[in-house]
Amino acid sequence: MTSNELHNELPPKTCTIERLVTMPTDVQKVLEGKKTATRRNGRYADIGEIMTLEDKKFKVDRVYSQSLGELTDEHAKQEGFENVEEYKQTILSYHPGMPWLPHMRVWVHEFSLLTK
């Protein structure tokens, strides 16, 4: 748990929830229930905010900061990957030339399907 999460203090959003999950493969993983979190370099959603993907609604349950060095295979599974290395290689393929720095911080957005 990070200090931001402990104190429930979140900085202003840097983007909108509509941009939280946009890659077609990621959208499909969310719709299939294989992806329940996404990491972004900014904060895209507030806790309780609703994301809509293909007429399905997902509620943002948690938002917190995490360093790339803190990632575990369990975190990678939340992202829809088998392990951290698979997740890392996929992210680096999306961002050619971007270094993978363990101290780099990202915003984690965890979400769940809303059922009626």
Secondary structure, 3 states (H helix, E strand, C coil): CCHHHHHCCCCCCCCCHHHCCCCHHHHHHHHCCCCCEEEECCCCCCCCCEEEECCEEEEEEEEEEEEHHHCCHHHHHHCCCCCHHHHHHHHHHHCCCCCCCCCCEEEEEEEEECCC
